């Protein structure tokens, strides 16, 4: 830039050559001058001074030890930065910080060791696997025919690696409260799935259930609740259960985990933790609190003791 201006080129010509916005050149010429002329060495020195005097990442959190200790304590209790920031705002804590500030602090040189308490360290989008041929469900009713009113629920399975075992996890999510209920099942046989759905829905109040087109849902008429089906290859028709399975995978049960090695009590404890989390979508209330207010559950489980239904699933089913 200094060479071009010294050679007599106009500002418009400099913009055309350097391929930058004209306002960038204008500001640079005004701020980085010496004796009335633009000088590259002066500009570089001023930029370095400005950078050295700027705020460093996590400055506010490092400045207040009590705030720092509070954030670390919440992270170790499996609270996400969004939960922590939202709760601080709701309780009108001072000083407090926002979600982005907590993430910047975590990713800085100061507190990268605490990143291990985040639910995931993956930042690249995974490529979608090749789609397989689907088998349609007999007597299926499309999601387009589902009533607009009512307490809808969404259901899905999360599975073990194909070569490891046939054990699966059946999960149902009630979107209005982000409530999660589920159980482990020994296989994807239709009778086992029907028995599991009956048990899962026995303690919650829902009007209907939306599922995918997996063949395990063939006996949907035995589920004890009106059932609707998403379109083939359309997971966005039941986004809440898909998202919460992702949370369960990230926090507790990574993919490629053999679910035969996970006990029913462990699964219920994991669901209890997720149901106790403060959700931004719920106004930083827990799923238990909102579900109780809406009458989906009759009582809020004691946080000191995880209570769960002992599902009696017989492999012979």
Buried (B, 14 or more C-beta within 10 A) or exposed (E): BBEBBEEEBEEEEBBEEEEEEEEEBEEBBEEBBEEEEBBEEBBEEBEEEEEEEEEEBBBBBBEBEEBBEBBBEBBEEBBBBBBBBBBBBEEEEEEBBBBEBBBBBBEBEBBEEBEEBBBEEEEEEEEEEEEEEEEEBEEBBEBEEBEEEEBBBBBBBBBBEEEBBBBBBBBBBBBBBBBBBBBBBBBBBBBBBBBBBBBBBEEBBBEBBBBBBBEBBBBBEBBEBBBBBBEEEEEEBBEBBBBBBBBBBBBBBEEEBEBEEBEBEBBBEBBBBBBBBBBEEBEBBBBBBBBBEBEBBEEBBEEEEBEBEEBEBEEEB
